[in-house]
Amino acid sequence: MQSIRENSHPRGLARLLGLLALIGAATLASPAWSQATPPRGGTLTWIIPQEPAAFVPLTTSAGGSTELGPKVIEGLLAYDRELKPIAQLATGWQVSADGLRYEFTLRQGVKWHDGQPFTAADAAYSIATIKAVHPRGRVTFANVGAIETPDDHTLVLKLEKPAPYLLTALSASESPIVPKHLYEGKDVATNPRNNSPVGTGPFIFKEWVRGSHVRLERNPNYWNAPKPYLDVAVARFIPEAAARAAALESGEAQLANKSIALSDIDRFEKLKHVVVDVTPWPYVGDHQQIYFNFDSEPFRKREVRQAVAQSLNVEVFARTVWYGRGVVSASPIGKALTRFHDDQIRHYPYDVKAAEAALDGAGYPRKADGKRFKVRLLYNPFQDRRAAEFVRQALLRIGLDAELESLDFATYVTRVYTDRAFDITLENLTNTFDPTIGVQRVFWSRNFKIGLPFSNASHYQNPEVDRLLEAAAVEPDEARRRQLFVEFQRAVRDDAASIELGANPNVTIVGRKVKDWDTSAEGTRGNFADVYFAGS
């Protein structure tokens, strides 16, 4: 019998199946540097560029929610940089030899911030809810047929088919555990606790001033004492890049991810009071892409989609928009997911003449004004507007009359995923830690659902793609699973189902006195329990 703490990273369920039982360690190992308790006190101000619609990432996977939520709401597990599980609300876990039964031992003595005890009923309710309403959770827990709570501190998931990714999908940002007593019997989407949360985490929610900030204060009764070390954490919402840069440069804010213009990086690298960190976060899996609305008549035609792809010089895009700091990928499974990425996938060659000919052949010749048809072009505000401008200029060159709309985040989500009032959109959907979680949601026909953010916005339907994704989701042999994902990548490329850009630069600005902000694989999406200010 071996400890799950050392053998839990799912490099294929085959490794799990090779063990009769995998039992989780009940300890949280202390970092090697921690010979003494870090100094306590201080207020950390960090920047979130776009204000989210909800605090808790229960019905959404929006970036702002996944940053805010984990400070207050915890998950069953956290993960190190190798994506190995670390005990959080679960202190132990075991997986049956056939991969169809997961049993978790839950932490005892934990209380919600309102004083009520945390029990297995909370975990069971949360997972059932995430399975029903979360854009990625609908895939994560699709194979869970039964959820049982034999006692207050035991949670059992019984699967109908294997889920080789499941043990890596239980973080606070991905599968938050919420208090059943404050959610049950209420509409999940409109529950006020989504925006004024009660959790078990290191910080207690105090206020949300819309358009300004969220204030969190130290939980004096946190189960992992003496953490947290900070007294207060304040998240400020600053949509303008210049204002974000000014706040960081002045020291008014001490931490921010993807907040400054890439053209400012060289200048910030010369500042003595900050560090420019460009380390990728393996749990997040940055990726950006362009999606078509398949319910928009022109884009039902493969020739039109391919023409758009041929109008874009992605290498020039990466040099000009990303300042050469991103990692280009023509596949929806980016290079960071090396186990599954197919490096034979290439972008359609940049060829404006071929694109023009394809549009003519598809029945969309240029009219007297030189335009072929109008295109409603949107972009997720987590993307740089310059990326959308680059695409707009490319579309204009081939006669597509692209009207670029710039929207705030909440309006953008509604326009794309509820109203579906777009033709092309530039998205910011991360690969996450596994293609079944981060990529399948986009191309799986069964994940088209009006009003569900960050799902199959295109309304893309391809039975062969569905078959490949569904087979990979339950395949325990890693080599066979990789082959299924390779076939998937080639199928969507041949179909011109999307235009993949790749991993946008992950730039974090950190005050030099801010320590241990990135102790997990999630970067600023971690819980900040370890963060402290070093002495002067």
Secondary structure, 3 states (H helix, E strand, C coil): CEEHHHHCCCCCHHHHHCCCCEECCCCCCCCCCCCCCCCCCCEEEEEECCCCCCCCCCCCCCHHHHHHHHHCCCCCEEECCCCCEEECCEEEEEECCCCCEEEEEECCCCECCCCCECCHHHHHHHHHHHHHHCCCHHHHCCCEEEEEEEECCEEEEEECCCCCCHHHCCCCCCCCCCCHHHHCCCCCCCCHHHCCCCCCCCEEEEEEECCCEEEEEECCCCCCCCCCCCCEEEEEECCCHHHHHHHHHHCCCCEEECCCCHHHHHHHHCCCCEEEECCCCCCCCCCEEEEECCCCHHHHCHHHHHHHHHCCCHHHHHHHCCCCCCEECCCCCCCCCCCCCCCCCCCCCCCHHHHHHHHHHCCCCCCCCCCCEEEEEEECCCCCHHHHHHHHHHHHHCCEEEEECCCCHHHHHHHHHCCCCCCEEEECCCCCCCHHHHCHHHHCHHHCCCCCCCCCCCCCCCHHHHHHHHHHHHCCCHHHHHHHHHHHHHHHHHCCCEEEEEECCCCEEEECCEECCCCCCCHHHCCCCCCEECCC
